[in-house]
Amino acid sequence: MNRNTIIGLVLIFAIFIGWSYWMQPSEEELEAQKQEQLAEQKKQQTNDSIREVSRVEQQALAEERKAIEQVEVAPIDGSSAYQQMLLKYGAFAHSGEGTDDFITVENDVMKITFATKGGRVLAVELKEYKTYDSLPLVLFNADSASFGYSFYSQGVHLNTNELYFQAFIPVVHEAGDRHVKVSGQDSTQLVMRLFADASAEGINPDKYFEYTYTIYGDKYMMDYDLHLKGMGNDISTRIPGFLELEWNTFLRKQEKTVDRLSGITIYYRANDGEVDYLSESDEDEKSFTDRLEWVSLKQRFFSTSLIIDDEFFDNPKLVHSTALNPMSSRYLKTMNVTLDVPVNGFNDSHTDFRFYFGPNDYNILRSYKLDLERQIPLGWSFFLLQWINRFVVIPVFTWLGHYGWNYGIVILLLTIMLKIVLFPIAYKTYRSTAKMRVLKPEIDEISKKFPKKEDSMKKQQATMALYKKAGVNPMAGCVPMLLQFPILIALFRFFPSSIELRQQSFLWANDLSSYDSIATLPFEIPFYGDHVSLFTLLMTVSTIIYTWMNNQMMSSSQQMPGMKTMMYMMPIMFLGIFNNYASGLSYYYFLANVITFGQMFVIRRTINEDKIYKKLQENKKKPKKKSGFSKRLEEASKKYNKPSKKK
């Protein structure tokens, strides 16, 4: 090995050492690699855990389903006893008697109690809400609701409400023997089965009604599947291919304010997509041939809805009345719903439903894309009102509410924003009124010129000629005011139905969705009530002041005879109407009046009536161009009045 070879090897070794040193990761890179390895290990452990949980869940479900299919029912002693049960319950003799067990499934927003008798939802409690007197808000319970299918078995008329189901209770999310909890993105299922008989000795595990309830951790919507298996020879129905559903409920009183326009009624959506409802104020009954997609028992702020997926309810009969439940004074109306549910044969059919138990919150209901939000009275019958509420008021109100402010402040900010948007209209209205006011001396001169009643037409013509000559449109002040009415009416619909205001206090008002009371009267005043609402008084007083200020600005010629009296009478009439209405609405109208006072003060400071008068006098000197219509009308008049030539 010569010297050059040795030098080359040394250089190669030195380069290798230098490259290794140079490419060695820094301490930060080593730490990052370590964290990455730990994260990968943790991810692998998580995946292994998920697979293990899934395996355990599947195994548990399989074991439970196997157990329920092998339910042992005590045989009925004696053939005569069994024959008696057959006469009473048909092919469901073993399910005609039993123990009514209760299973509670609780998620993040509600608590649902199921009963093995009827296999139905027995009670629903909404966890995030309370009644007006601070009790748990229960939509319905065992005393106030029934839900079951009517059919015939061996000539005996039965309803599933009368029969006992066997319950399959999931064990994975179990919080107790009969209490299941589910949260977040998780879900759980509860299965109820009503078995037909095999013989006097027991049931047939291959013949049953099956209800499968799927409850999600954070939703008010619950899936509900009806499965009939092997029942073709054991049941029959009034209409082949349909089960008759009977759903009856006493609606409970949840709010302090209850009146004829509280919106307590039955809503439904037909197969053509139209949403309609029974009368809110009177008892109503409707049987019709339309097929329905959903039916909802609606209260002011809450509803219970049944939706059928991929099918339609047939032959619906809907009834609501004021017949009260004698067991309690907390019930308001009786709701009765009868529907024919389509089933694809009785041997192996599935019909999918959904239940909604929850608040009438616009954003929640709209998220289901079923038009359930149309139960909220936002002025759906008039497109302009619903557009104002859907695309302006609700988005702004929701956005302001997300900041966590008191809803009294939210209403104040909403009012200010609306008044800013409407300010150009208010400015134009005031400017038009100012023009009319500066012409008042000349109008008074016309009135003196034509004092007689029979000269009223001449007086009107002279007044209109003055307006035309000065370039003033007497209707210009009315049109901007009319443009504000849709907003006032839209908010009249929005505030009383806004669940966001429910039980929200502000100042002396305990609940902005109900009336505020500063005094309770020992007697009831007709058309007023037995209490005094301060927000309504403030609204009435401010409206009277606004009316007075408006009359001062307007010339007498702008008002029809008797209009002044009517303008003062309307606030007094509203006093009786709004005294029992949502205090949030009265508060809004009061704020709107106060802000209007400020706007009028600012506008009056900025408008120079002397300049307006000078401008109108200049307009009088300008030649007026006639419109094409006026020219044609004048030519036609001349032609008509031109004397004909004698022949």
QUIZI-V229526 format. One record per residue. N is the residue number from 1. PHI is phi in radians with two decimals (none if undefined). PSI is psi in whole degrees, -180 to 180 (999 if undefined). D_LAST is the distance of its C-alpha to the last C-alpha in Angstrom with 2 decimals. Layout:
BEGIN
N_PHI_PSI_D_LAST / N_PHI_PSI_D_LAST
END
This chain:
BEGIN
1_none_116_147.96 / 2_-1.46_178_147.55 / 3_-1.15_-39_146.24 / 4_-1.11_-39_142.71 / 5_-1.13_-43_142.32 / 6_-1.09_-44_143.50 / 7_-1.07_-41_141.10 / 8_-1.08_-44_138.21 / 9_-1.12_-40_139.04 / 10_-1.10_-42_139.31 / 11_-1.12_-42_135.93 / 12_-1.08_-43_134.32 / 13_-1.11_-40_135.88 / 14_-1.14_-42_134.74 / 15_-1.09_-41_131.19 / 16_-1.10_-43_131.21 / 17_-1.11_-44_132.52 / 18_-1.12_-41_129.92 / 19_-1.12_-41_127.08 / 20_-1.11_-41_128.23 / 21_-1.18_-42_128.42 / 22_-1.16_-38_125.05 / 23_-1.50_-1_123.30 / 24_-1.13_129_124.88 / 25_-1.13_148_122.13 / 26_-1.30_174_121.95 / 27_-1.10_-38_122.70 / 28_-1.12_-41_118.96 / 29_-1.18_-39_118.42 / 30_-1.09_-41_121.42 / 31_-1.15_-39_120.08 / 32_-1.12_-41_116.64 / 33_-1.10_-39_118.29 / 34_-1.11_-44_120.32 / 35_-1.13_-37_117.26 / 36_-1.13_-41_115.45 / 37_-1.13_-41_118.41 / 38_-1.11_-41_118.53 / 39_-1.11_-40_114.80 / 40_-1.14_-40_115.21 / 41_-1.12_-42_118.13 / 42_-1.12_-41_116.18 / 43_-1.09_-42_113.22 / 44_-1.12_-41_115.57 / 45_-1.11_-40_117.17 / 46_-1.10_-45_113.76 / 47_-1.08_-40_112.73 / 48_-1.11_-40_116.06 / 49_-1.14_-42_115.54 / 50_-1.09_-44_112.04 / 51_-1.09_-38_113.35 / 52_-1.18_-44_116.17 / 53_-1.08_-43_113.86 / 54_-1.07_-41_111.55 / 55_-1.11_-42_114.57 / 56_-1.14_-42_115.77 / 57_-1.07_-48_112.32 / 58_-1.09_-40_112.00 / 59_-1.14_-42_115.52 / 60_-1.13_-43_114.91 / 61_-1.10_-42_111.69 / 62_-1.10_-42_113.43 / 63_-1.13_-41_116.32 / 64_-1.17_-41_114.08 / 65_-1.14_-38_111.99 / 66_-1.12_-39_115.19 / 67_-1.15_-41_116.46 / 68_-1.24_-28_113.39 / 69_-1.31_-15_113.51 / 70_-1.94_31_117.08 / 71_-1.05_132_116.43 / 72_-1.75_120_119.13 / 73_-1.92_134_118.03 / 74_-1.06_131_120.68 / 75_-1.12_151_121.01 / 76_-1.50_119_120.17 / 77_-1.18_128_123.45 / 78_1.47_135_123.69 / 79_-1.16_-33_121.48 / 80_-1.17_-39_120.27 / 81_-1.13_-41_119.06 / 82_-1.15_-39_117.21 / 83_-1.11_-38_115.65 / 84_-1.13_-40_114.41 / 85_-1.18_-36_112.86 / 86_-1.11_-41_111.22 / 87_-1.12_-29_109.69 / 88_-1.60_-36_108.31 / 89_-2.17_6_107.31 / 90_1.07_-134_107.17 / 91_-1.31_5_108.12 / 92_-2.04_38_108.33 / 93_-1.04_-41_111.34 / 94_-1.26_-20_113.18 / 95_-1.71_3_110.14 / 96_-1.37_-20_109.55 / 97_-2.32_150_112.12 / 98_3.00_-167_113.18 / 99_-1.88_131_113.25 / 100_-1.46_100_110.06 / 101_-1.66_155_110.70 / 102_-2.14_135_108.43 / 103_-2.15_130_107.77 / 104_-1.91_128_106.05 / 105_-2.02_123_104.34 / 106_-2.10_128_103.45 / 107_-2.01_-162_101.45 / 108_-1.22_-25_100.25 / 109_-2.08_-15_97.36 / 110_-2.66_165_98.19 / 111_-2.23_117_100.99 / 112_-1.95_129_100.53 / 113_-1.87_127_102.90 / 114_-1.89_151_103.24 / 115_-2.11_139_104.96 / 116_-1.25_-27_106.88 / 117_-1.33_111_105.72 / 118_1.58_-16_102.34 / 119_1.04_24_102.78 / 120_-1.90_172_99.84 / 121_-1.31_118_98.80 / 122_-1.56_-40_100.23 / 123_-2.69_151_99.18 / 124_-2.34_126_97.44 / 125_-2.04_129_98.10 / 126_-1.58_116_96.11 / 127_-1.25_-27_98.70 / 128_-1.58_3_96.44 / 129_-2.30_156_94.80 / 130_-2.24_162_95.93 / 131_-1.31_175_94.40 / 132_-1.08_-24_93.11 / 133_-1.87_29_96.61 / 134_1.18_24_98.45 / 135_-1.61_159_99.55 / 136_-0.99_138_99.51 / 137_-1.51_103_96.04 / 138_-1.83_119_96.52 / 139_-1.17_-42_93.40 / 140_-2.81_163_95.15 / 141_-2.50_-168_98.68 / 142_-1.08_-31_100.61 / 143_-1.42_-13_99.44 / 144_-2.13_4_95.76 / 145_-2.67_151_94.97 / 146_-2.52_149_95.70 / 147_-2.65_114_94.76 / 148_-2.85_163_95.88 / 149_-1.78_137_95.11 / 150_-1.77_136_95.22 / 151_-2.79_177_96.73 / 152_-2.04_143_99.07 / 153_-2.42_116_102.64 / 154_0.93_41_104.61 / 155_1.43_0_102.26 / 156_-1.77_130_102.63 / 157_-1.42_125_99.59 / 158_-2.26_162_100.42 / 159_-2.37_139_98.91 / 160_-1.02_-22_100.35 / 161_-1.06_-26_100.51 / 162_-1.53_-9_103.38 / 163_-1.93_159_105.48 / 164_-1.80_127_107.80 / 165_-1.66_161_107.27 / 166_-1.77_136_109.88 / 167_-1.78_135_109.12 / 168_-1.79_114_109.72 / 169_-1.86_122_110.17 / 170_-1.14_145_110.14 / 171_-1.84_-15_113.26 / 172_-1.17_-44_112.26 / 173_-1.77_22_110.17 / 174_-1.26_135_112.16 / 175_-1.93_-8_112.80 / 176_-3.05_178_114.64 / 177_-1.01_-41_115.44 / 178_-2.22_25_112.00 / 179_-2.34_116_110.10 / 180_-1.97_136_108.47 / 181_-2.08_142_106.98 / 182_-2.49_145_104.69 / 183_-2.54_160_103.16 / 184_1.08_-131_101.05 / 185_-1.52_-1_100.12 / 186_-1.33_167_102.60 / 187_-2.55_162_101.79 / 188_-2.53_159_103.82 / 189_-2.15_145_103.51 / 190_-2.19_127_104.53 / 191_-1.97_133_104.87 / 192_-2.09_131_105.00 / 193_-2.21_135_106.06 / 194_-1.92_109_106.04 / 195_-1.58_144_108.55 / 196_-1.51_165_108.68 / 197_-1.37_150_112.02 / 198_-1.71_-42_114.43 / 199_-2.94_-170_116.76 / 200_-1.13_-19_118.57 / 201_-1.43_-22_120.46 / 202_2.98_-168_117.58 / 203_-1.61_167_114.21 / 204_-1.83_112_112.86 / 205_-1.19_-8_112.22 / 206_-1.78_6_109.80 / 207_-2.26_117_107.42 / 208_-2.92_157_105.44 / 209_-1.52_140_102.30 / 210_-2.32_128_102.28 / 211_-1.87_127_100.33 / 212_-2.04_115_100.56 / 213_-1.79_127_99.42 / 214_-1.98_116_99.08 / 215_-1.90_130_99.08 / 216_-1.73_151_98.30 / 217_-1.12_-31_100.02 / 218_-2.30_25_97.06 / 219_-2.16_153_94.12 / 220_-1.52_-12_92.55 / 221_-1.60_136_91.65 / 222_-2.22_133_94.28 / 223_-1.40_148_94.33 / 224_-2.53_119_95.17 / 225_-2.01_130_96.04 / 226_-1.80_122_96.51 / 227_-2.19_124_98.89 / 228_-1.93_128_99.91 / 229_-2.30_127_102.90 / 230_1.12_25_104.56 / 231_-1.76_9_102.81 / 232_-1.05_-35_101.27 / 233_-1.68_-1_103.77 / 234_-1.93_-20_104.13 / 235_-2.33_157_100.65 / 236_-2.50_163_97.40 / 237_-2.34_166_94.06 / 238_-1.05_-42_91.24 / 239_-2.07_119_88.97 / 240_-0.97_136_90.84 / 241_1.50_4_90.67 / 242_-2.39_143_89.87 / 243_-1.82_138_91.94 / 244_-1.55_119_90.48 / 245_-1.67_129_90.69 / 246_-2.03_120_90.94 / 247_-2.25_114_90.51 / 248_-2.21_137_90.76 / 249_-2.57_139_90.94 / 250_-1.67_118_91.07 / 251_-1.33_132_89.37 / 252_-1.54_151_91.54 / 253_-1.38_119_90.51 / 254_-1.97_-19_90.84 / 255_-2.05_157_88.72 / 256_-1.23_-41_88.88 / 257_-1.62_122_85.16 / 258_-2.33_119_83.95 / 259_-2.44_-180_80.55 / 260_-1.19_-14_77.95 / 261_-2.00_27_76.26 / 262_-1.34_-7_79.45 / 263_1.47_21_78.41 / 264_-1.48_107_81.24 / 265_-2.91_-173_80.02 / 266_-1.89_124_80.25 / 267_-1.80_156_78.36 / 268_-2.72_156_78.01 / 269_-2.11_124_76.51 / 270_-1.41_169_75.12 / 271_-1.20_-14_75.54 / 272_-1.53_4_71.95 / 273_1.59_-5_72.94 / 274_-1.39_134_71.13 / 275_-1.78_130_73.18 / 276_-2.46_177_72.72 / 277_-2.73_161_74.76 / 278_-1.37_170_75.39 / 279_-1.02_137_74.31 / 280_-1.44_-29_76.12 / 281_-1.71_-27_75.89 / 282_-2.12_164_76.46 / 283_-1.11_144_78.74 / 284_-2.59_152_77.23 / 285_-2.55_137_78.12 / 286_-2.54_124_76.57 / 287_-2.07_130_77.53 / 288_-2.63_168_75.45 / 289_-1.63_-8_75.62 / 290_-1.08_144_74.90 / 291_-1.59_144_77.86 / 292_-2.00_147_79.05 / 293_-1.64_-34_80.55 / 294_-2.70_158_82.01 / 295_-2.29_139_82.40 / 296_-2.36_130_83.21 / 297_-1.61_106_84.56 / 298_-1.90_131_83.06 / 299_-1.84_-173_84.08 / 300_-1.09_-46_82.63 / 301_-2.08_-4_84.78 / 302_-2.45_157_86.71 / 303_-2.63_155_86.13 / 304_-2.11_116_88.09 / 305_-2.13_142_86.31 / 306_-2.06_121_87.25 / 307_-2.04_134_85.81 / 308_-1.82_133_86.35 / 309_-1.69_134_86.55 / 310_1.12_9_85.15 / 311_-2.46_-174_84.43 / 312_-2.42_147_82.30 / 313_-1.33_138_83.19 / 314_-1.93_159_81.96 / 315_0.83_52_81.04 / 316_-1.26_144_81.09 / 317_-2.30_119_81.36 / 318_-2.07_132_81.07 / 319_-2.42_134_81.88 / 320_-2.37_141_82.37 / 321_-2.51_172_83.27 / 322_-1.66_14_84.83 / 323_-1.11_124_87.95 / 324_-1.65_154_90.80 / 325_-1.34_120_94.16 / 326_-1.17_-13_96.72 / 327_-1.39_-17_99.29 / 328_-2.75_148_97.57 / 329_-1.56_2_94.92 / 330_-1.50_1_93.98 / 331_-1.71_140_91.70 / 332_-1.78_-51_87.95 / 333_-2.44_158_86.36 / 334_-1.83_128_87.48 / 335_-2.01_130_86.13 / 336_-2.22_125_86.56 / 337_-2.22_128_85.64 / 338_-2.15_126_86.21 / 339_-2.41_146_85.62 / 340_-1.67_120_86.58 / 341_-1.73_123_88.33 / 342_-1.26_135_88.36 / 343_-2.30_137_91.82 / 344_-1.51_72_92.55 / 345_1.42_163_95.23 / 346_-1.80_0_98.15 / 347_-1.56_-33_100.89 / 348_-2.85_86_99.90 / 349_-2.29_149_96.59 / 350_-2.22_132_95.45 / 351_-2.23_124_92.45 / 352_-1.75_134_91.83 / 353_-2.26_172_90.50 / 354_-2.43_142_90.35 / 355_-1.87_138_90.80 / 356_-2.04_119_89.36 / 357_-2.07_103_91.14 / 358_-3.12_-170_89.92 / 359_-1.36_154_87.62 / 360_-1.49_65_83.85 / 361_-1.63_123_83.94 / 362_-0.98_-47_80.77 / 363_-1.20_-37_82.59 / 364_-1.18_-49_85.33 / 365_-1.11_-39_83.02 / 366_-1.17_-28_80.66 / 367_-1.13_-21_83.63 / 368_-1.47_-11_84.07 / 369_0.97_44_80.55 / 370_-2.13_7_80.06 / 371_1.16_21_77.28 / 372_-1.12_-25_79.90 / 373_-1.19_-14_78.51 / 374_-1.28_-3_75.39 / 375_-1.28_-21_77.55 / 376_-1.45_121_77.23 / 377_-1.29_92_74.06 / 378_-1.89_13_72.29 / 379_1.50_42_68.72 / 380_-1.12_-26_68.55 / 381_-1.28_-16_65.47 / 382_-2.18_116_63.36 / 383_-0.99_-36_63.74 / 384_-1.17_-40_63.36 / 385_-1.13_-46_66.19 / 386_-1.19_-35_68.60 / 387_-1.12_-44_67.85 / 388_-1.05_-45_68.62 / 389_-1.24_-44_71.87 / 390_-1.26_-41_72.98 / 391_-1.83_-9_72.22 / 392_-2.15_-65_72.53 / 393_-1.15_-52_74.42 / 394_-1.11_-48_77.13 / 395_-1.04_-43_78.08 / 396_-1.18_-43_78.28 / 397_-1.11_-42_80.11 / 398_-1.15_-42_82.55 / 399_-1.08_-45_83.17 / 400_-1.16_-36_83.95 / 401_-1.17_-24_86.12 / 402_-1.20_-16_88.33 / 403_-1.41_-5_89.78 / 404_1.38_13_91.58 / 405_-1.30_160_90.06 / 406_-1.06_141_89.67 / 407_-1.23_-16_86.36 / 408_-1.13_-39_85.44 / 409_-1.22_-39_85.53 / 410_-1.06_-44_83.60 / 411_-1.11_-39_80.78 / 412_-1.06_-47_80.82 / 413_-1.15_-40_80.53 / 414_-1.08_-42_77.78 / 415_-1.12_-44_75.82 / 416_-1.07_-44_76.26 / 417_-1.10_-43_75.12 / 418_-1.13_-39_71.99 / 419_-1.17_-34_71.18 / 420_-1.14_-43_71.60 / 421_-1.12_-38_69.18 / 422_-1.51_-1_66.65 / 423_-1.03_-42_67.12 / 424_-1.01_-37_64.04 / 425_-1.16_-44_61.89 / 426_-1.09_-39_63.63 / 427_-1.12_-43_63.15 / 428_-1.15_-38_59.42 / 429_-1.10_-46_59.12 / 430_-1.14_-40_61.05 / 431_-1.12_-40_59.08 / 432_-1.12_-40_55.78 / 433_-1.13_-38_57.31 / 434_-1.12_-38_58.46 / 435_-1.09_-42_54.94 / 436_-1.15_-36_53.71 / 437_-1.23_-39_56.70 / 438_-1.25_-20_56.23 / 439_-1.54_-2_52.63 / 440_-1.01_-42_53.87 / 441_-1.02_-40_53.99 / 442_-1.23_-35_50.31 / 443_-1.18_-37_49.46 / 444_-1.11_-36_51.52 / 445_-1.12_-39_49.48 / 446_-1.13_-38_46.29 / 447_-1.12_-37_48.05 / 448_-1.21_-32_48.94 / 449_-1.23_-32_45.39 / 450_-2.17_74_44.14 / 451_-1.38_-22_47.11 / 452_-1.34_150_45.31 / 453_-1.17_-35_45.12 / 454_-1.25_-11_41.46 / 455_-1.69_16_40.78 / 456_-1.09_-34_42.42 / 457_-1.18_-42_39.20 / 458_-1.11_-39_38.54 / 459_-1.09_-42_42.19 / 460_-1.15_-41_41.99 / 461_-1.15_-40_38.92 / 462_-1.17_-39_40.69 / 463_-1.13_-45_43.85 / 464_-1.16_-34_42.16 / 465_-1.14_-39_40.43 / 466_-1.11_-46_43.92 / 467_-1.04_-44_45.38 / 468_-1.15_-41_42.71 / 469_-1.17_-36_43.11 / 470_-1.48_-8_46.90 / 471_1.34_36_46.84 / 472_-1.98_132_48.52 / 473_-1.77_112_48.03 / 474_-1.13_-19_49.17 / 475_-1.60_-5_49.99 / 476_-1.10_-29_52.15 / 477_-1.43_-22_55.23 / 478_-1.42_-39_54.76 / 479_-1.05_-48_54.43 / 480_-1.04_-36_57.87 / 481_-1.16_-39_59.47 / 482_-1.13_-32_58.03 / 483_-1.14_-22_59.50 / 484_-1.45_-19_62.96 / 485_-1.08_-41_62.75 / 486_-0.99_-35_63.60 / 487_-1.20_-43_66.80 / 488_-1.07_-43_67.73 / 489_-1.23_-39_67.22 / 490_-1.05_-42_69.06 / 491_-1.26_-29_72.04 / 492_-1.07_-33_71.85 / 493_-1.44_-34_72.57 / 494_-1.28_-52_75.06 / 495_-1.06_-46_77.61 / 496_-1.15_-21_78.58 / 497_-1.81_4_79.10 / 498_-1.44_112_80.94 / 499_-1.21_-19_84.54 / 500_-1.07_-28_85.55 / 501_-1.49_-10_85.24 / 502_-1.09_124_87.37 / 503_1.03_26_90.44 / 504_-1.67_120_89.78 / 505_-1.58_154_90.76 / 506_-2.78_125_89.35 / 507_0.92_-122_90.40 / 508_-1.54_-7_90.71 / 509_-1.48_124_88.79 / 510_-1.40_-25_91.21 / 511_-2.61_111_88.59 / 512_-1.24_-12_85.22 / 513_-1.56_-5_83.95 / 514_-2.21_180_84.62 / 515_-1.29_150_84.16 / 516_-1.70_139_86.36 / 517_-2.23_122_88.15 / 518_-1.80_-9_89.77 / 519_-2.77_139_90.44 / 520_-1.87_126_90.85 / 521_-1.45_148_89.75 / 522_-1.33_1_91.96 / 523_-2.57_168_88.90 / 524_-1.90_129_85.61 / 525_-1.62_127_82.30 / 526_-0.97_138_79.43 / 527_1.13_10_76.97 / 528_-2.25_-54_79.32 / 529_2.13_-168_82.79 / 530_-2.00_22_86.39 / 531_-2.53_169_86.66 / 532_-2.07_119_85.19 / 533_-1.67_118_83.78 / 534_-1.24_-40_84.01 / 535_-1.07_-37_81.66 / 536_-1.18_-40_79.02 / 537_-1.09_-45_79.60 / 538_-1.09_-41_79.31 / 539_-1.09_-43_76.09 / 540_-1.14_-47_74.64 / 541_-1.09_-45_75.68 / 542_-1.16_-33_74.42 / 543_-1.20_-39_71.06 / 544_-1.12_-42_70.70 / 545_-1.10_-43_71.58 / 546_-1.09_-41_69.05 / 547_-1.09_-43_66.36 / 548_-1.09_-45_67.24 / 549_-1.09_-39_67.16 / 550_-1.17_-39_63.82 / 551_-1.16_-34_62.33 / 552_-1.16_-32_63.67 / 553_-1.41_-27_61.88 / 554_-1.56_147_58.51 / 555_-1.38_155_56.13 / 556_-1.10_-26_55.38 / 557_-1.26_-17_51.69 / 558_-1.39_-14_52.68 / 559_-1.91_139_54.25 / 560_-1.29_155_52.76 / 561_-1.03_134_54.14 / 562_1.45_-7_57.49 / 563_-1.18_-37_57.86 / 564_-1.04_-46_60.79 / 565_-1.09_-42_62.73 / 566_-1.11_-39_62.10 / 567_-1.11_-32_63.28 / 568_-1.43_-26_66.55 / 569_-1.33_-31_66.99 / 570_-1.06_-45_66.79 / 571_-1.05_-34_70.09 / 572_-1.16_-39_71.81 / 573_-1.14_-41_70.61 / 574_-1.13_-26_71.81 / 575_-1.02_-43_75.19 / 576_-1.25_-36_75.83 / 577_-1.25_-47_74.55 / 578_-1.42_-11_76.39 / 579_-1.08_-28_79.63 / 580_-1.90_12_80.73 / 581_-1.69_177_79.12 / 582_-1.04_128_80.67 / 583_-1.14_-27_81.89 / 584_-1.07_-34_80.99 / 585_-1.24_-46_77.30 / 586_-1.08_-39_77.57 / 587_-1.09_-42_79.59 / 588_-1.10_-47_76.89 / 589_-1.11_-37_74.10 / 590_-1.10_-46_76.38 / 591_-1.07_-41_77.05 / 592_-1.06_-40_73.36 / 593_-1.16_-44_72.64 / 594_-1.10_-44_75.51 / 595_-1.15_-35_74.43 / 596_-1.09_-39_70.85 / 597_-1.01_-45_72.27 / 598_-1.11_-42_73.93 / 599_-1.11_-41_70.78 / 600_-1.11_-38_68.77 / 601_-1.12_-44_71.47 / 602_-1.16_-46_71.43 / 603_-1.11_-41_67.63 / 604_-1.12_-32_67.42 / 605_-1.27_-29_69.97 / 606_-1.61_-20_68.08 / 607_-1.68_125_64.54 / 608_-1.70_108_63.90 / 609_-1.22_-26_61.20 / 610_-1.13_-42_60.94 / 611_-1.15_-38_59.99 / 612_-1.10_-44_57.46 / 613_-1.10_-42_55.88 / 614_-1.09_-40_55.84 / 615_-1.14_-40_54.20 / 616_-1.16_-37_51.46 / 617_-1.16_-36_50.78 / 618_-1.17_-36_50.50 / 619_-1.09_-33_48.03 / 620_-1.11_-31_45.76 / 621_-1.42_-17_45.57 / 622_-1.39_140_44.61 / 623_-1.18_138_40.96 / 624_-1.63_126_39.95 / 625_-1.40_134_38.61 / 626_-1.51_140_35.92 / 627_-1.28_163_36.59 / 628_-1.02_-38_34.35 / 629_-1.15_-42_33.48 / 630_-1.12_-40_32.61 / 631_-1.11_-45_30.34 / 632_-1.12_-37_28.45 / 633_-1.15_-40_28.26 / 634_-1.18_-42_26.93 / 635_-1.11_-41_24.25 / 636_-1.12_-38_23.16 / 637_-1.16_-42_23.12 / 638_-1.12_-42_20.97 / 639_-1.12_-37_18.43 / 640_-1.22_-37_18.45 / 641_-1.52_-7_18.19 / 642_-1.23_127_15.47 / 643_-1.17_140_12.43 / 644_-1.36_148_9.22 / 645_-1.33_141_6.33 / 646_-1.37_138_3.74 / 647_-1.42_999_0.00
END
